[in-house]
Amino acid sequence: MNRIMPVFLAVVMLGALCACHREPIIIPDYPSATEQYLFAKKQKETAFLAPSRDTKRKEQITAAIMAFERVIERYPDDLRVTPLAWMDLGDMYLHNKDYKEAVKNYETVLQKYPDQDDAVCKSLYGMGRAYDGLKDYEKALDYYKQCFERFENDKNQLLAMLGRQARQSYGRIRIKK
């Protein structure tokens, strides 16, 4: 019995060390902002589609966050994809229930890219959801209201749909209060 215990402990320790060793996450550099962004979107899809109990899910979420940060870092002046990268970064944090970090990223979109309707609409809605998650219902109501007032009747059907969804969320919170 005395000989078995040290061997057993060595096997357990080795297993623990192997489990802790993970390959570093490598985000490749792409030659264009669009390609860099599409890579990041693919990482986001992979993270969102992973089962919630999947042990690799946290790693996939980290990879997606790093990929969007790479878009922002490499292409800060691209007005097409950089606002979307900030918005998607907010979505990643929202999905991960890191509401304060989500708010920071959505605020960046609203401050730096107020004319980028797609990113603004999704960021307003995301801000509503983040403040709802933080139980700051007054701010959640404010952002949902901004979203539906600006986009509910937009000619872009996706933005209009999100505007209507914001109105529903607004109503749900008003009932909750």
C-alpha positions in Angstrom: 0.0 0.0 0.0 2.8 2.4 0.8 4.4 1.9 -2.6 1.1 2.4 -4.5 0.3 5.8 -2.9 3.4 7.7 -4.3 2.8 6.2 -7.7 -0.9 7.2 -7.5 0.0 10.7 -6.5 2.5 11.0 -9.3 -0.1 9.9 -11.9 -2.6 12.4 -10.5 -0.1 15.2 -10.5 1.0 14.4 -14.0 -2.6 14.4 -15.2 -3.2 17.8 -13.5 -0.2 19.3 -15.2 -1.2 18.0 -18.6 -4.7 19.4 -18.2 -3.3 22.8 -17.3 -1.1 22.9 -20.4 -2.9 24.4 -23.3 -1.7 25.6 -26.6 -1.4 29.4 -26.8 -4.2 31.0 -28.8 -2.8 32.4 -32.0 -4.7 35.0 -34.1 -3.3 35.3 -37.6 -2.9 38.6 -39.3 -4.8 39.0 -42.6 -4.0 41.4 -45.4 -7.3 43.2 -45.3 -9.7 44.5 -42.6 -12.5 42.5 -44.1 -10.6 39.2 -44.0 -9.4 39.9 -40.4 -13.0 40.7 -39.5 -14.4 37.5 -41.2 -11.9 35.4 -39.3 -13.1 37.1 -36.0 -16.7 36.4 -36.9 -15.9 32.8 -37.5 -14.4 32.6 -34.1 -17.5 34.2 -32.6 -19.8 31.6 -34.3 -17.6 28.8 -33.0 -17.8 30.1 -29.5 -21.5 30.8 -29.6 -22.3 27.3 -31.1 -20.2 25.4 -28.6 -22.3 23.6 -25.9 -22.3 25.5 -22.7 -20.7 22.6 -20.8 -17.9 22.2 -23.4 -14.5 22.6 -21.6 -13.1 24.4 -24.7 -15.9 27.0 -24.8 -14.1 29.4 -22.5 -11.0 29.1 -24.7 -13.2 29.7 -27.8 -14.7 32.8 -26.3 -11.2 34.1 -25.4 -10.1 33.4 -29.0 -13.1 35.3 -30.4 -12.4 38.3 -28.1 -8.7 38.3 -29.2 -9.7 38.1 -32.8 -12.0 41.2 -32.6 -9.3 43.0 -30.7 -6.9 42.3 -33.5 -9.3 43.8 -36.0 -9.5 47.0 -33.9 -5.7 47.1 -33.4 -4.7 46.5 -37.0 -7.4 48.5 -38.8 -8.5 51.3 -36.4 -9.4 53.6 -39.3 -11.5 51.2 -41.3 -15.1 52.6 -41.0 -16.7 49.5 -42.4 -15.5 46.7 -40.1 -14.0 48.4 -37.1 -17.3 49.7 -35.7 -18.7 46.2 -36.2 -15.7 44.7 -34.4 -16.3 46.9 -31.4 -20.0 45.9 -31.4 -19.2 42.2 -31.8 -16.7 42.6 -28.9 -19.5 44.0 -26.8 -21.6 41.0 -27.8 -18.9 38.6 -26.7 -18.7 40.2 -23.3 -22.5 40.4 -23.1 -22.8 36.7 -23.9 -20.1 36.0 -21.2 -22.2 38.1 -18.7 -19.4 40.6 -18.3 -21.9 43.4 -18.6 -19.6 46.3 -17.6 -17.1 45.3 -20.3 -19.9 45.0 -22.8 -21.1 48.5 -22.0 -17.6 49.9 -22.6 -17.4 48.4 -26.0 -20.9 49.4 -27.1 -20.2 53.0 -25.8 -17.2 53.1 -28.0 -19.4 52.4 -31.0 -21.9 55.1 -30.0 -19.2 57.7 -29.4 -16.9 57.0 -32.4 -19.3 55.8 -35.1 -22.7 57.5 -34.6 -23.4 57.3 -38.3 -22.8 53.6 -38.7 -26.5 52.5 -38.4 -25.9 48.8 -38.2 -23.3 48.9 -35.4 -25.3 51.7 -33.6 -28.6 49.8 -33.6 -27.0 46.6 -32.3 -25.0 48.6 -29.7 -28.1 50.5 -28.4 -29.9 47.2 -28.1 -26.8 45.6 -26.5 -26.5 48.4 -24.0 -30.2 47.8 -23.1 -29.5 44.2 -22.5 -26.3 44.9 -20.6 -28.0 47.3 -18.2 -30.9 44.9 -17.9 -28.3 42.3 -16.8 -26.8 44.8 -14.3 -30.4 45.4 -13.0 -30.0 49.1 -13.9 -33.5 49.2 -15.4 -33.6 53.0 -15.9 -30.6 52.9 -18.2 -31.9 49.7 -19.9 -35.1 51.5 -20.7 -33.3 54.5 -22.0 -31.2 52.5 -24.5 -34.1 50.3 -25.6 -36.1 53.4 -26.2 -33.3 55.0 -28.2 -33.1 51.9 -30.3 -36.7 51.5 -31.1 -37.3 55.2 -31.7 -34.5 55.4 -34.2 -34.7 52.0 -35.9 -38.2 50.5 -35.5 -39.3 51.8 -38.9 -36.0 51.6 -40.6 -36.0 50.5 -44.3 -33.3 47.9 -43.4 -35.5 45.0 -42.2 -32.9 43.6 -39.8 -32.5 47.0 -38.0 -36.3 47.4 -38.0 -36.7 44.0 -36.4 -34.1 44.8 -33.7 -36.0 48.1 -33.1 -39.2 46.1 -32.6 -37.4 43.7 -30.3 -36.1 46.7 -28.3 -39.7 47.9 -27.9 -40.7 44.5 -26.6 -37.8 44.5 -24.1 -38.8 48.1 -23.1 -42.3 46.9 -22.4 -41.1 43.9 -20.4 -38.9 46.0 -18.2 -41.7 48.5 -17.6 -44.0 45.7 -16.5 -41.2 44.3 -14.2 -40.7 47.6 -12.5 
